[in-house]
Amino acid sequence: MGGFAPVSVQSMTVTRTSDVEATLQQIYDLAMAGADIVRCTCNDIAAAEGLAEIVPRSPVPIVADVHNQHRMALAALEAGVHCLRLNPGNIKKPEHIKTVAAEARDRNVPIRIGVNGGSLHPDLYKKYGDMVTPEAMVESALQEIGYFSEVGFDLIKISVKASNVPLMIDAYRQLAEITDHPLHLGVTEAGPPPSGLIKSTAGIATLLAEGIGDTIRYSLTADPVQEAKAGRQLLEAMGLRERKNVDLIACPSCGRAEIDVVAVAEEAMEAFADKKIPLQVAVMGCVVNGPGEARDADLGIAAGRGRGHLFVKGKNVEVVKEDEMVESLVSWAEIIQAEGAEAALERVDTKLAEREALLDREQLLKEQGSDVNEVEQKLGAIRNQRA
């Protein structure tokens, strides 16, 4: 993020993070809608334990949202999250802030300094006449950077969000003048569509047009999938992201993967490069979780016991040899493009394909067990944060 990297889209889950399956389903829904990064709350030990199971199965980087308890930030790091979001107005003790920053430094995990106009430190309210001002928000961010600097930590992203659009724009402009750290843009508490979409677009697009901003989030009172879609559409409309013919979703691979997910995903992207087929296609490492997590994709494939299980709209349609996986994906994509998903499903016996997938799932669970990602070990480390 930052530099010459493309502007990325973020959103946040609204499920309880401790509900692993529901949260993962929402993460996959967000990824398929265009989110590059997803944030999950880490407000208690149960949430941190959920993150330990979620992170290795997520198709996108996971940011842990931490508010009042610095130990939850430490627990989230134990869970393996890719980034932390800390609100300077809520974790107030410098020693706590520096403890978290030092641990993040040692793990090479970035932190977003998430300044919010509605939760500034009381001293800053007093200094600026009991008002939220751009200067107060920028000073809040700089104070946090100062604490980080004391422990040699500089993997920093910054946001200075407000629900007032002109205030938010002014704060980001001031911040962009004095720092080169990547900036996360957003209008906080924008509200429900359509007004929330309008306010968010007004603030975010204004700054992007000025060359300010490295990642964006629409904060809507709505299904978060709408946030991801809106963010992606804005970037495409502004020429900051180019939609490929295929929107390919792939899991990051984990201990249960039966194939080289990265290699298959790259092969699939190459195979689809000139096809101009605007479908969402998923490449999943295992048949245990893959079809369910990527059920909203137009088409996907999951590996199991040396073969690939193809699914259309979450329904198993065919079992193919491992070395024919990408070829079969392309063939089915062309059928769906020409005839539609429903017509494609009518071509096959989905019950037979589902039975084959079930057999492979059961065999993999028997061979590998239920904890291939060493979640129990991570949970033990997280629970130590109770002390």
C-alpha positions in Angstrom: 0.0 0.0 0.0 1.3 3.4 -0.9 3.9 4.3 -3.4 3.0 3.0 -6.9 0.5 0.4 -5.5 -3.0 0.7 -6.9 -5.6 2.3 -4.6 -7.2 -0.5 -2.7 -10.8 -1.1 -1.5 -11.6 -2.0 2.1 -14.7 -2.9 4.1 -15.6 -4.3 7.5 -17.6 -7.4 8.6 -20.7 -6.9 10.7 -20.8 -10.4 12.1 -19.5 -11.4 15.5 -15.9 -12.3 14.8 -16.3 -15.3 17.2 -18.7 -16.7 14.7 -16.0 -18.0 12.4 -18.1 -19.5 9.6 -20.5 -16.5 9.3 -17.5 -14.1 9.3 -15.6 -16.0 6.7 -18.7 -16.2 4.5 -19.0 -12.4 4.7 -15.3 -12.0 4.0 -15.7 -14.1 0.8 -18.8 -12.1 -0.2 -16.8 -8.9 0.3 -13.8 -10.2 -1.7 -16.1 -11.2 -4.5 -17.7 -7.7 -4.5 -14.3 -6.1 -4.9 -12.8 -5.7 -1.4 -9.0 -6.0 -1.3 -8.8 -5.8 2.5 -11.3 -6.7 5.2 -11.4 -5.4 8.8 -12.9 -7.5 11.6 -13.5 -6.3 15.2 -11.4 -7.7 18.0 -13.2 -6.6 21.1 -12.7 -9.6 23.3 -10.8 -12.9 23.6 -13.6 -14.8 21.8 -13.1 -12.5 18.8 -9.3 -13.0 18.9 -9.8 -16.7 19.0 -12.1 -16.4 16.0 -9.4 -14.4 14.1 -7.0 -17.3 14.6 -9.3 -19.5 12.6 -10.3 -16.8 10.1 -6.9 -15.5 9.0 -5.5 -18.7 7.4 -8.8 -19.2 5.5 -9.3 -15.6 4.3 -8.8 -14.8 0.6 -7.7 -11.2 1.5 -5.6 -9.6 4.2 -7.4 -9.2 7.6 -7.2 -6.0 9.7 -8.1 -6.3 13.4 -10.1 -3.4 14.7 -9.1 -2.6 18.3 -10.6 0.1 20.4 -10.2 0.3 24.2 -8.1 -2.7 25.3 -4.5 -2.8 24.2 -4.3 -6.5 25.2 -6.8 -7.2 22.4 -4.3 -5.8 20.0 -1.7 -8.1 21.3 -4.1 -11.0 21.1 -4.9 -10.1 17.5 -1.2 -10.2 16.7 -1.0 -13.7 18.2 -3.9 -14.7 15.9 -1.8 -13.7 12.9 -3.7 -10.7 11.5 -2.1 -8.7 8.7 -2.7 -5.3 10.2 -4.1 -3.5 13.3 -6.3 -0.5 13.5 -5.9 1.5 16.7 -8.0 4.6 17.6 -5.7 7.1 19.5 -8.7 8.5 21.3 -9.6 5.2 22.9 -6.2 3.7 23.9 -4.8 6.6 25.8 -1.9 5.3 27.9 1.4 5.9 26.1 3.0 2.8 27.6 0.1 0.6 26.2 0.5 2.2 22.8 4.2 1.6 22.7 3.8 -2.0 23.9 1.6 -2.7 21.0 3.8 -0.9 18.5 6.9 -2.8 19.7 5.1 -6.1 19.3 3.9 -5.1 15.8 7.4 -4.0 14.9 8.8 -7.4 15.9 6.2 -9.1 13.8 6.5 -6.7 10.8 2.7 -6.0 11.0 1.5 -2.5 10.0 -0.8 -0.4 12.1 -3.4 2.0 10.9 -3.7 5.1 13.1 -7.5 5.5 12.9 -8.3 9.0 14.1 -12.1 9.6 14.4 -13.6 13.0 14.8 -16.1 11.6 17.3 -13.6 10.1 19.7 -10.6 12.5 20.1 -8.6 12.6 23.3 -10.3 14.9 25.8 -7.1 17.1 26.0 -7.4 17.8 22.2 -11.1 18.7 22.5 -10.1 21.2 25.3 -7.2 22.6 23.3 -9.3 23.3 20.2 -12.3 24.9 22.0 -14.3 21.7 22.6 -14.7 21.4 18.8 -13.6 18.8 16.3 -11.3 20.6 13.9 -9.0 19.4 11.1 -6.0 20.6 13.2 -7.1 18.5 16.2 -7.4 15.3 14.2 -4.0 15.8 12.5 -2.4 16.5 15.9 -3.9 13.3 17.2 -2.3 11.3 14.4 1.0 13.0 15.0 1.0 12.2 18.7 0.5 8.6 17.9 3.3 8.6 15.3 5.5 10.1 18.1 4.8 7.2 20.4 5.5 4.7 17.6 8.8 6.5 16.8 10.0 6.0 20.4 10.0 2.2 19.8 11.3 2.4 16.2 8.0 1.5 14.5 7.1 3.1 11.2 4.9 0.6 9.3 2.1 3.2 9.5 -1.1 4.0 7.7 -3.3 6.9 8.8 -7.0 7.9 8.6 -8.6 11.1 9.9 -12.3 10.4 9.3 -15.2 12.6 10.2 -18.9 12.5 9.3 -18.7 16.1 8.1 -17.4 16.0 4.5 -15.7 19.4 4.3 -14.1 18.7 7.7 -12.8 15.3 6.5 -11.4 16.8 3.3 -9.6 19.6 5.1 -8.1 17.1 7.6 -6.7 14.8 4.9 -5.3 17.8 2.9 -3.4 19.0 5.9 -2.1 15.5 6.7 -1.0 15.0 3.1 1.1 18.1 3.4 3.2 16.9 6.3 3.5 13.1 6.0 4.3 10.5 3.3 2.6 7.6 5.2 -0.2 5.9 3.2 -3.6 7.4 3.8 -6.9 5.5 4.3 -9.8 7.6 3.1 -13.3 7.5 4.4 -16.3 9.5 5.6 -17.2 7.9 8.9 -20.8 7.2 9.8 -21.9 8.3 6.3 -25.3 6.7 6.9 -27.6 4.6 4.6 -27.7 4.8 0.8 -28.3 6.9 -1.1 -27.2 9.8 1.1 -24.3 7.7 2.5 -23.1 6.9 -0.9 -23.2 10.5 -2.0 -21.4 11.8 1.1 -18.7 9.1 0.9 -18.2 9.7 -2.8 -18.0 13.5 -2.4 -15.2 13.2 0.2 -13.3 10.3 -1.2 -13.4 11.2 -4.9 -12.4 14.8 -4.1 -9.3 13.7 -2.4 -8.4 11.0 -5.0 -8.7 13.5 -7.8 -6.1 15.6 -6.0 -3.8 12.6 -5.7 -4.4 12.0 -2.0 -5.3 8.6 -0.7 -4.0 5.0 -1.0 -6.9 2.9 0.2 -10.6 3.7 0.7 -13.7 2.6 2.6 -17.3 3.5 2.2 -18.8 3.4 5.7 -22.5 2.7 5.0 -25.4 1.8 7.2 -26.1 -1.2 4.9 -24.9 -4.6 3.9 -21.1 -4.2 3.7 -21.1 -5.8 0.3 -22.5 -2.5 -0.9 -19.5 -0.8 0.5 -17.1 -3.0 -1.5 -19.0 -2.6 -4.7 -19.2 1.1 -4.3 -15.5 1.4 -3.7 -14.6 -0.7 -6.6 -17.0 1.1 -8.9 -15.6 4.5 -7.8 -12.0 3.5 -8.6 -13.0 2.1 -11.9 -15.0 5.2 -12.7 -12.0 7.4 -11.9 -9.6 5.2 -13.9 -7.7 4.1 -10.8 -8.5 0.4 -11.2 -9.1 -1.5 -14.3 -11.5 -4.4 -14.3 -10.1 -7.5 -15.8 -12.3 -9.7 -17.9 -12.5 -12.2 -15.1 -12.8 -11.3 -11.4 -10.7 -14.1 -10.0 -11.0 -15.0 -6.3 -8.5 -17.4 -4.7 -7.9 -18.5 -1.2 -4.4 -17.8 0.2 -3.8 -21.5 0.8 -3.4 -23.1 4.2 -2.6 -26.5 5.8 -5.5 -28.1 4.1 -4.7 -27.1 0.6 -4.4 -30.0 -1.9 -2.9 -28.0 -4.7 -0.6 -25.1 -5.3 -3.3 -22.4 -5.2 -1.0 -19.6 -6.4 0.1 -21.6 -9.4 -3.4 -22.6 -10.4 -4.7 -19.1 -9.9 -1.9 -17.7 -12.1 -2.6 -20.3 -14.7 -6.2 -19.5 -14.7 -5.6 -15.8 -15.0 -3.3 -16.5 -18.0 -5.9 -18.8 -19.6 -8.6 -16.2 -19.2 -6.4 -13.2 -20.2 -7.9 -12.7 -23.7 -11.3 -14.4 -23.2 -13.2 -11.2 -22.2 -15.5 -13.3 -20.0 -16.9 -11.0 -17.2 -17.5 -13.7 -14.6 -16.4 -14.2 -11.0 -14.2 -17.3 -10.8 -12.9 -18.9 -7.6 -9.9 -21.1 -7.2 -10.0 -22.9 -3.8 -7.3 -25.0 -2.2 -9.6 -27.7 -0.8 -13.0 -29.2 -1.2 -13.6 -29.1 2.6 -14.3 -25.3 2.7 -14.0 -24.1 -0.8 -17.4 -24.5 -2.4 -19.2 -23.0 0.6 -16.9 -20.0 1.1 -17.0 -19.2 -2.6 -20.7 -20.0 -3.2 -21.5 -16.6 -4.7 -18.9 -17.0 -7.5 -20.3 -17.6 -10.9 -17.9 -20.5 -11.3 -15.2 -22.1 -9.2 -13.1 -25.2 -8.6 -11.8 -26.8 -5.4 -9.2 -29.5 -5.0 -9.7 -32.8 -3.3 -7.7 -36.0 -3.4 -5.8 -35.2 -6.6 -8.8 -34.0 -8.5 -10.8 -30.9 -9.0 -14.5 -30.3 -8.1 -16.1 -27.7 -10.3 -19.0 -25.7 -9.0 -21.4 -23.2 -10.5 -23.2 -20.8 -8.2 -22.1 -23.0 -5.3 -23.5 -26.2 -6.8 -21.1 -29.0 -7.7 -21.3 -29.9 -11.4 -18.3 -32.0 -12.4 -15.2 -33.8 -11.1 -12.0 -33.4 -13.3 -8.4 -34.5 -13.2 -6.1 -32.1 -11.4 -4.1 -31.3 -14.6 -7.4 -30.5 -16.3 -8.7 -28.0 -13.7 -8.0 -24.7 -15.5 -9.0 -26.1 -18.9 -12.3 -27.2 -17.4 -12.8 -23.7 -15.8 -12.4 -22.0 -19.1 -14.8 -24.5 -20.8 -17.5 -24.0 -18.2 -17.0 -20.2 -18.3 -17.6 -20.2 -22.0 -20.8 -22.2 -21.5 -22.1 -19.9 -18.8 -21.3 -16.9 -20.9 -23.2 -18.3 -23.8 -26.1 -20.0 -22.1 -26.3 -18.6 -18.6 -25.7 -20.3 -15.2 -29.1 -22.0 -15.0 -28.8 -23.6 -18.4 -25.3 -24.8 -17.6 -26.5 -26.4 -14.4 -29.2 -28.3 -16.4 -26.5 -30.0 -18.4 -25.3 -32.2 -15.5 -26.3 -34.4 -12.6 -25.5 -32.1 -9.7 -26.4 -34.7 -7.1 -23.8 -37.1 -8.5 -21.2 -34.4 -8.4 -22.1 -33.4 -4.9 -21.8 -37.0 -3.7 -18.3 -37.2 -5.1 -17.4 -33.9 -3.4 -18.8 -35.2 -0.1 -16.7 -38.3 -0.3 -13.5 -36.3 -0.8 -14.4 -33.9 2.0 -14.9 -36.7 4.4 -11.7 -38.4 3.3 -9.6 -35.3 3.7 -11.0 -34.6 7.2 -10.2 -38.2 8.2 -6.7 -37.9 6.9 -5.8 -34.4 8.0 -8.0 -33.9 11.0 -9.9 -30.7 11.9 -7.0 -28.4 12.9 -4.6 -28.2 10.0 -3.9 -24.6 10.6 -2.7 -25.1 14.2 -5.5 -23.0 15.6 -5.4 -24.6 19.1 -1.7 -23.5 19.5 -2.7 -19.9 18.5 -5.6 -19.9 20.9 -3.4 -20.8 23.8 -1.2 -17.8 23.1 -4.2 -15.6 22.8 -5.7 -16.7 26.0 -2.4 -15.8 27.8 -3.4 -12.2 27.2 -6.0 -12.6 29.9 -3.3 -12.2 32.5 
